[in-house]
Amino acid sequence: MTRNPYAGEPFSEDAEAITAALADVSVPALMCSLVHLTGDPSWIRGEIGPRMANAPDIQSGMPAEEQAEIRRRAVPAILAYRDAGCVPHEPTPELLGEMFAFMGRRPVEGSLAGLFLDDLQFDGRDHGEITWGDEIPAEVKATSDVLVIGGGMAGILAGIRLRQAGLPFTIIEKNAGPGGTWWENRYPGARVDIASHQYCYSFEPSHLWSEYYCQQPELAAYFRAVVDKYELWPHFRFDTSVDQLTWDEADARWEVRISGEDGAAETLRARFVISAVGSLNIPRLPDIPGMDTFAGRSFHSTRWPADLDLTGTRFALVGAGASGFQIGPAIADTVDQLTIFQRTAQWVIPNMLYHRTVPAGDRWALRHLPFYGRWFRFIVSFSGISAGVEPYRIDPDHSDVTSRSINAGHAQRAELLLGWMTSVIGDRTDLLPKITPDYPALGKRVLQDDGSWLSTLRRADVELVRTGIRRIRPDGIETVDGTFHPVDIICYATGFRHNDFLATMTVTGRDGVSLREQWGDEPMAHLGITAPNFPNLFCLYGPGTNLAAGASLFYHAEFQTHFAMDAIRQTLTAGASACEVRPEALKEYSERYQNEISQLVWSHSSITHSHYKNPAGKVFTLSPWALDAYWAWTRQLDPDEYRIA
């Protein structure tokens, strides 16, 4: 019998080594692992247990003395498990539900329980694996080519599922290797802002992450390893761009014009197209007079030069959002002077794990203790997912003259965040007006940090400039108040064209309809995946599916890929040529979407300069749905909402 991959590898360590390892572990995750290990549910039925579900606190608020007591009790149980052959017990569904409630500090029921059972896969089975391939005749599969655009997180996943289905497919990737954003973003300090043990495919977790929030090289290596394991390399075409998609009605196929690195054009044909291009991959450069006159090196953060020597330079960082706040602390010790030009103050959530390495004992537990890794993933995922969107809902009766909150609970959170930020600034009270946001907490992309960003701003060789830029001069930057800042290098950490979905290609659907014209500044797709007039085209990370709170985009990638594959299955099993969402289904979804998103913090009228918003100030980029609701909706395509013919 094949061992459950989450049961952990057998081990032979002695009591001393086990005791040392347990000093590093998450005790709540250990307690649930002990239930699997012993078959005894009393580990989660006593007086000792988590006090709260809070992702950045892997001890879930447990007092140190209680942690020590559980560690002490665990050693003989783990030794007995070792001596018995390292065979775990299988909890009943009822006991698993009790364990969810123990860890989450609340009942976990309905779609929320379904999502976590699906994600954590205690049965050791990849719940998203395609098993219906044999239902499709070989001759049908042979003529059902699928073109995947993009080889990042979602594109790799699509490749895995298509290979399992036995369908012919090609992945077109504009870069020289896989990984998407983690191939492109190689600036100093680039790291994930979602916990590493959540930021991975549910069926391909890594027990080997070196940091709780790992850095770009490790993420790039993870994607290469997945491509290796699933033998996807032959399906990739790297250094290739998709320039045009045109639906051929007579043949019920997409005509796809691509171009290689040398610019040579080629046309492919595909029955289905899966767009996995993402929306944070088209750099947005500011429109500042004189940018082209700068004599030194200048670049967008996604184009960081590999040969760049920062030693002793005067470095200008234009923009201090998600990328800039990582770059600043990473280079402050190397440059001679760091000048940061920030348009908007950012809210920062304290997270003491943000730069921490995963200690040896925790890595040992992830490798050996049964289902410890699954429960650790639950800890770093549950609080955000279970909260849903309600904490971000605008209370029309709530009043806040500071514009920093949108409901009573939100006001308390804003006060706590600002209090922590102020404490890190300490005696640098001159910085307080510069770092204090004037919009609702978490209303723009939120930053997580252990204090390194704010501590960097305190340095004598770092200047935070909140004055607007008038122009770039050959030797520096002039702000609107006339101040000149001499600089040698400029990095534009100014974000991406988030609202411009599929902007790098021309997409023409049924009856010559242009996707660009159909969407305009208000892109909308049913569940963010399909649009009328564009049959057999499925968007992963499409309009209205970015997550500003709750979980990593790996969840959405898995949900959307599952939905797209079910659409392909239903089309092929029906002997149909095309699958297209009905306009009335999109209209109903669009109305629900706008009603929801307009009530949430990201749409608040006080928020300007947000890449979430279109030119009219409306949001078409973010998901307004609780993750478990979206999971339930994407389990399978509803044939009543589609034309499959």
Secondary structure, DSSP 8 states (H G I E B T S, - for coil): ----TTS-------HHHHHHHHTTS-HHHHHHHHHHHHS-GGGGTSS---S---TT-TTTT--HHHHHHHHHHHHHHHHHHHHTTS------HHHHHHHHHHHHTS---HHHHHHHHHHH-TTS--TT----GGGS-HHHHHT--EEEE--SHHHHHHHHHHHHHT--EEEE-SSSSS-THHHH--STT-B-SS-TTTSS-TTS--S--SBTT-BHHHHHHHHHHHHHHTT-GGGEE-S-EEEEEEEETTTTEEEEEEE-TT--EEEEEESEEEE---SS-SB-----TTGGG-SSEEEEGGG--TT---TT-EEEEE--STTHHHHHHHHTTTSSEEEEE-SS---EEE-TTTT-B--HHHHHHHHHSTTHHHHHHHHHHHHHHHHTTGGGB--TT---TTS--SSHHHHHHHHHHHHHHHHHHTT-GGGHHHH--SS-TTSS--EEESSHHHHHHTSTTEEEE-S-EEEEETTEEEETTS-EEE-SEEEE---B-TT-TTTTSEEE-GGG-BHHHHHTTS---BTTTB-TT-TTEEESS-TT-B-SSSS-HHHHHHHHHHHHHHHHHHHHHTT-S-EEE-HHHHHHHHHHHHHHHTTBGGG-TT--S-TTB-TTS-B-SB--S-HHHHHHHTSS--GGGEEE-
